[in-house]
Amino acid sequence: MHVVTFYSTSVAMRAEKVSKAAGCTVKLIPTPRHLSADCGTALRIESQDVEKITKILTDSKVCYVEIALLEPA
């Protein structure tokens, strides 16, 4: 799994909406604190969808901070 971080919750929610509309499996989750303290909401994505999500977010003009590997607990 990977996680996409954002500067605001509203942007995270928009990212979820456009990603789901494109057929990707995504889920809003609390942002892991080791990744960011900016926004409390992140988007969990399947690792195989990283390139697709990057394109979707870029094409939809959804600004994100980073896409990082979500380490298992």
N, CA, C and O atoms as a GROMACS GRO file, in nm:
protein
  292
    1MET      N    1   0.083  -0.119   0.000
    1MET     CA    2   0.000   0.000   0.000
    1MET      C    3   0.088   0.125   0.000
    1MET      O    4   0.200   0.125   0.050
    2HIS      N    5   0.034   0.229  -0.057
    2HIS     CA    6   0.096   0.361  -0.056
    2HIS      C    7  -0.004   0.460   0.002
    2HIS      O    8  -0.124   0.431   0.011
    3VAL      N    9   0.046   0.575   0.041
    3VAL     CA   10  -0.040   0.679   0.095
    3VAL      C   11  -0.005   0.812   0.028
    3VAL      O   12   0.112   0.844   0.008
    4VAL      N   13  -0.110   0.887  -0.006
    4VAL     CA   14  -0.094   1.019  -0.066
    4VAL      C   15  -0.125   1.121   0.042
    4VAL      O   16  -0.230   1.114   0.105
    5THR      N   17  -0.034   1.216   0.064
    5THR     CA   18  -0.056   1.319   0.166
    5THR      C   19  -0.091   1.452   0.098
    5THR      O   20  -0.054   1.478  -0.016
    6PHE      N   21  -0.164   1.534   0.173
    6PHE     CA   22  -0.217   1.660   0.121
    6PHE      C   23  -0.198   1.770   0.224
    6PHE      O   24  -0.165   1.744   0.340
    7TYR      N   25  -0.220   1.895   0.179
    7TYR     CA   26  -0.214   2.010   0.269
    7TYR      C   27  -0.347   2.037   0.338
    7TYR      O   28  -0.351   2.107   0.439
    8SER      N   29  -0.457   1.982   0.283
    8SER     CA   30  -0.588   2.006   0.345
    8SER      C   31  -0.681   1.887   0.326
    8SER      O   32  -0.666   1.809   0.231
    9THR      N   33  -0.775   1.875   0.416
    9THR     CA   34  -0.872   1.766   0.410
    9THR      C   35  -0.962   1.779   0.288
    9THR      O   36  -0.999   1.678   0.227
   10SER      N   37  -0.998   1.900   0.250
   10SER     CA   38  -1.086   1.918   0.134
   10SER      C   39  -1.018   1.868   0.006
   10SER      O   40  -1.085   1.812  -0.081
   11VAL      N   41  -0.889   1.888  -0.006
   11VAL     CA   42  -0.816   1.838  -0.123
   11VAL      C   43  -0.809   1.685  -0.118
   11VAL      O   44  -0.822   1.619  -0.221
   12ALA      N   45  -0.790   1.628   0.000
   12ALA     CA   46  -0.788   1.482   0.015
   12ALA      C   47  -0.922   1.423  -0.028
   12ALA      O   48  -0.927   1.319  -0.093
   13MET      N   49  -1.030   1.488   0.010
   13MET     CA   50  -1.164   1.440  -0.028
   13MET      C   51  -1.187   1.450  -0.178
   13MET      O   52  -1.250   1.363  -0.238
   14ARG      N   53  -1.137   1.555  -0.239
   14ARG     CA   54  -1.148   1.569  -0.385
   14ARG      C   55  -1.066   1.460  -0.454
   14ARG      O   56  -1.110   1.403  -0.554
   15ALA      N   57  -0.948   1.431  -0.401
   15ALA     CA   58  -0.864   1.326  -0.458
   15ALA      C   59  -0.935   1.190  -0.451
   15ALA      O   60  -0.929   1.112  -0.545
   16GLU      N   61  -1.001   1.165  -0.339
   16GLU     CA   62  -1.077   1.040  -0.326
   16GLU      C   63  -1.186   1.033  -0.432
   16GLU      O   64  -1.204   0.930  -0.496
   17LYS      N   65  -1.257   1.142  -0.450
   17LYS     CA   66  -1.368   1.145  -0.546
   17LYS      C   67  -1.320   1.119  -0.689
   17LYS      O   68  -1.379   1.035  -0.758
   18VAL      N   69  -1.216   1.188  -0.734
   18VAL     CA   70  -1.170   1.170  -0.872
   18VAL      C   71  -1.105   1.032  -0.891
   18VAL      O   72  -1.113   0.975  -1.000
   19SER      N   73  -1.041   0.981  -0.788
   19SER     CA   74  -0.978   0.848  -0.798
   19SER      C   75  -1.082   0.738  -0.807
   19SER      O   76  -1.069   0.646  -0.887
   20LYS      N   77  -1.186   0.748  -0.725
   20LYS     CA   78  -1.294   0.649  -0.731
   20LYS      C   79  -1.368   0.657  -0.864
   20LYS      O   80  -1.405   0.554  -0.920
   21ALA      N   81  -1.389   0.778  -0.914
   21ALA     CA   82  -1.456   0.795  -1.043
   21ALA      C   83  -1.378   0.729  -1.156
   21ALA      O   84  -1.436   0.686  -1.256
   22ALA      N   85  -1.246   0.722  -1.140
   22ALA     CA   86  -1.159   0.659  -1.240
   22ALA      C   87  -1.147   0.508  -1.219
   22ALA      O   88  -1.078   0.440  -1.294
   23GLY      N   89  -1.215   0.456  -1.117
   23GLY     CA   90  -1.216   0.312  -1.094
   23GLY      C   91  -1.107   0.259  -1.004
   23GLY      O   92  -1.086   0.138  -0.998
   24CYS      N   93  -1.038   0.346  -0.933
   24CYS     CA   94  -0.931   0.302  -0.842
   24CYS      C   95  -0.988   0.268  -0.705
   24CYS      O   96  -1.087   0.326  -0.661
   25THR      N   97  -0.924   0.173  -0.638
   25THR     CA   98  -0.960   0.138  -0.502
   25THR      C   99  -0.879   0.226  -0.408
   25THR      O  100  -0.757   0.212  -0.398
   26VAL      N  101  -0.947   0.318  -0.340
   26VAL     CA  102  -0.882   0.412  -0.249
   26VAL      C  103  -0.962   0.423  -0.121
   26VAL      O  104  -1.079   0.385  -0.116
   27LYS      N  105  -0.897   0.476  -0.016
   27LYS     CA  106  -0.967   0.496   0.111
   27LYS      C  107  -0.902   0.612   0.185
   27LYS      O  108  -0.779   0.621   0.193
   28LEU      N  109  -0.984   0.701   0.240
   28LEU     CA  110  -0.932   0.808   0.324
   28LEU      C  111  -0.895   0.750   0.459
   28LEU      O  112  -0.972   0.674   0.518
   29ILE      N  113  -0.776   0.786   0.508
   29ILE     CA  114  -0.727   0.736   0.637
   29ILE      C  115  -0.662   0.852   0.713
   29ILE      O  116  -0.628   0.954   0.653
   30PRO      N  117  -0.644   0.837   0.844
   30PRO     CA  118  -0.566   0.938   0.917
   30PRO      C  119  -0.422   0.938   0.865
   30PRO      O  120  -0.363   0.832   0.841
   31THR      N  121  -0.367   1.056   0.847
   31THR     CA  122  -0.230   1.067   0.797
   31THR      C  123  -0.132   1.014   0.901
   31THR      O  124  -0.133   1.059   1.016
   32PRO      N  125  -0.048   0.918   0.864
   32PRO     CA  126   0.055   0.871   0.957
   32PRO      C  127   0.144   0.989   0.998
   32PRO      O  128   0.194   1.060   0.911
   33ARG      N  129   0.163   1.010   1.125
   33ARG     CA  130   0.237   1.126   1.177
   33ARG      C  131   0.382   1.131   1.131
   33ARG      O  132   0.441   1.238   1.122
   34HIS      N  133   0.441   1.015   1.101
   34HIS     CA  134   0.579   1.017   1.054
   34HIS      C  135   0.590   1.069   0.911
   34HIS      O  136   0.701   1.097   0.864
   35LEU      N  137   0.477   1.081   0.842
   35LEU     CA  138   0.480   1.132   0.705
   35LEU      C  139   0.450   1.281   0.697
   35LEU      O  140   0.512   1.353   0.619
   36SER      N  141   0.354   1.327   0.778
   36SER     CA  142   0.315   1.468   0.768
   36SER      C  143   0.235   1.511   0.890
   36SER      O  144   0.163   1.431   0.950
   37ALA      N  145   0.250   1.637   0.925
   37ALA     CA  146   0.170   1.697   1.031
   37ALA      C  147   0.079   1.805   0.973
   37ALA      O  148   0.006   1.870   1.047
   38ASP      N  149   0.083   1.824   0.840
   38ASP     CA  150   0.006   1.930   0.776
   38ASP      C  151  -0.144   1.903   0.776
   38ASP      O  152  -0.222   1.989   0.818
   39CYS      N  153  -0.183   1.789   0.732
   39CYS     CA  154  -0.325   1.756   0.718
   39CYS      C  155  -0.350   1.621   0.785
   39CYS      O  156  -0.267   1.531   0.776
   40GLY      N  157  -0.462   1.609   0.851
   40GLY     CA  158  -0.492   1.486   0.924
   40GLY      C  159  -0.550   1.375   0.839
   40GLY      O  160  -0.576   1.266   0.890
   41THR      N  161  -0.571   1.401   0.709
   41THR     CA  162  -0.634   1.302   0.622
   41THR      C  163  -0.543   1.271   0.504
   41THR      O  164  -0.489   1.361   0.440
   42ALA      N  165  -0.528   1.142   0.477
   42ALA     CA  166  -0.447   1.097   0.363
   42ALA      C  167  -0.530   0.998   0.282
   42ALA      O  168  -0.636   0.953   0.326
   43LEU      N  169  -0.482   0.965   0.164
   43LEU     CA  170  -0.550   0.871   0.076
   43LEU      C  171  -0.466   0.745   0.062
   43LEU      O  172  -0.353   0.749   0.013
   44ARG      N  173  -0.522   0.633   0.107
   44ARG     CA  174  -0.451   0.505   0.093
   44ARG      C  175  -0.484   0.448  -0.045
   44ARG      O  176  -0.600   0.442  -0.084
   45ILE      N  177  -0.380   0.407  -0.117
   45ILE     CA  178  -0.397   0.353  -0.252
   45ILE      C  179  -0.323   0.221  -0.266
   45ILE      O  180  -0.231   0.191  -0.190
   46GLU      N  181  -0.364   0.144  -0.363
   46GLU     CA  182  -0.295   0.019  -0.394
   46GLU      C  183  -0.162   0.052  -0.460
   46GLU      O  184  -0.154   0.145  -0.541
   47SER      N  185  -0.058  -0.022  -0.428
   47SER     CA  186   0.075   0.006  -0.482
   47SER      C  187   0.078   0.000  -0.635
   47SER      O  188   0.149   0.078  -0.698
   48GLN      N  189   0.001  -0.090  -0.694
   48GLN     CA  190   0.001  -0.101  -0.839
   48GLN      C  191  -0.067   0.017  -0.907
   48GLN      O  192  -0.057   0.032  -1.029
   49ASP      N  193  -0.137   0.102  -0.830
   49ASP     CA  194  -0.208   0.217  -0.887
   49ASP      C  195  -0.131   0.349  -0.873
   49ASP      O  196  -0.186   0.454  -0.906
   50VAL      N  197  -0.008   0.346  -0.826
   50VAL     CA  198   0.066   0.471  -0.801
   50VAL      C  199   0.075   0.557  -0.928
   50VAL      O  200   0.043   0.676  -0.923
   51GLU      N  201   0.118   0.500  -1.040
   51GLU     CA  202   0.130   0.577  -1.163
   51GLU      C  203  -0.006   0.627  -1.211
   51GLU      O  204  -0.018   0.742  -1.255
   52LYS      N  205  -0.106   0.543  -1.203
   52LYS     CA  206  -0.240   0.581  -1.246
   52LYS      C  207  -0.295   0.695  -1.160
   52LYS      O  208  -0.352   0.792  -1.212
   53ILE      N  209  -0.279   0.684  -1.028
   53ILE     CA  210  -0.328   0.789  -0.936
   53ILE      C  211  -0.252   0.919  -0.961
   53ILE      O  212  -0.311   1.026  -0.960
   54THR      N  213  -0.122   0.910  -0.982
   54THR     CA  214  -0.042   1.030  -1.009
   54THR      C  215  -0.097   1.103  -1.131
   54THR      O  216  -0.113   1.225  -1.129
   55LYS      N  217  -0.127   1.028  -1.236
   55LYS     CA  218  -0.182   1.089  -1.358
   55LYS      C  219  -0.321   1.146  -1.332
   55LYS      O  220  -0.351   1.256  -1.377
   56ILE      N  221  -0.405   1.072  -1.262
   56ILE     CA  222  -0.541   1.120  -1.232
   56ILE      C  223  -0.536   1.251  -1.155
   56ILE      O  224  -0.606   1.346  -1.189
   57LEU      N  225  -0.455   1.255  -1.051
   57LEU     CA  226  -0.446   1.376  -0.968
   57LEU      C  227  -0.388   1.493  -1.046
   57LEU      O  228  -0.436   1.606  -1.033
   58THR      N  229  -0.287   1.468  -1.127
   58THR     CA  230  -0.227   1.574  -1.208
   58THR      C  231  -0.327   1.626  -1.311
   58THR      O  232  -0.344   1.747  -1.325
   59ASP      N  233  -0.393   1.536  -1.382
   59ASP     CA  234  -0.491   1.576  -1.483
   59ASP      C  235  -0.609   1.651  -1.422
   59ASP      O  236  -0.667   1.740  -1.485
   60SER      N  237  -0.645   1.616  -1.298
   60SER     CA  238  -0.758   1.679  -1.228
   60SER      C  239  -0.716   1.804  -1.151
   60SER      O  240  -0.798   1.868  -1.085
   61LYS      N  241  -0.587   1.838  -1.160
   61LYS     CA  242  -0.531   1.954  -1.088
   61LYS      C  243  -0.553   1.946  -0.937
   61LYS      O  244  -0.585   2.045  -0.871
   62VAL      N  245  -0.536   1.825  -0.884
   62VAL     CA  246  -0.543   1.802  -0.739
   62VAL      C  247  -0.399   1.802  -0.688
   62VAL      O  248  -0.320   1.714  -0.722
   63CYS      N  249  -0.366   1.900  -0.605
   63CYS     CA  250  -0.230   1.913  -0.552
   63CYS      C  251  -0.210   1.822  -0.432
   63CYS      O  252  -0.290   1.823  -0.338
   64TYR      N  253  -0.104   1.744  -0.436
   64TYR     CA  254  -0.071   1.658  -0.323
   64TYR      C  255   0.072   1.685  -0.281
   64TYR      O  256   0.151   1.743  -0.356
   65VAL      N  257   0.105   1.643  -0.159
   65VAL     CA  258   0.239   1.666  -0.106
   65VAL      C  259   0.333   1.556  -0.155
   65VAL      O  260   0.436   1.584  -0.216
   66GLU      N  261   0.296   1.431  -0.128
   66GLU     CA  262   0.380   1.319  -0.170
   66GLU      C  263   0.299   1.191  -0.174
   66GLU      O  264   0.190   1.181  -0.119
   67ILE      N  265   0.357   1.093  -0.242
   67ILE     CA  266   0.304   0.957  -0.240
   67ILE      C  267   0.414   0.871  -0.180
   67ILE      O  268   0.524   0.860  -0.235
   68ALA      N  269   0.385   0.812  -0.065
   68ALA     CA  270   0.487   0.737   0.010
   68ALA      C  271   0.440   0.594   0.036
   68ALA      O  272   0.320   0.567   0.045
   69LEU      N  273   0.536   0.506   0.049
   69LEU     CA  274   0.507   0.368   0.084
   69LEU      C  275   0.455   0.363   0.227
   69LEU      O  276   0.515   0.421   0.318
   70LEU      N  277   0.345   0.294   0.248
   70LEU     CA  278   0.287   0.278   0.381
   70LEU      C  279   0.341   0.150   0.441
   70LEU      O  280   0.300   0.040   0.402
   71GLU      N  281   0.432   0.163   0.534
   71GLU     CA  282   0.496   0.048   0.596
   71GLU      C  283   0.396  -0.028   0.683
   71GLU      O  284   0.318   0.034   0.754
   72PRO      N  285   0.397  -0.162   0.679
   72PRO     CA  286   0.307  -0.239   0.765
   72PRO      C  287   0.341  -0.218   0.913
   72PRO      O  288   0.457  -0.197   0.949
   73ALA      N  289   0.239  -0.224   0.995
   73ALA     CA  290   0.258  -0.200   1.140
   73ALA      C  291   0.328  -0.316   1.205
   73ALA      O  292   0.352  -0.314   1.325
   0.00000   0.00000   0.00000
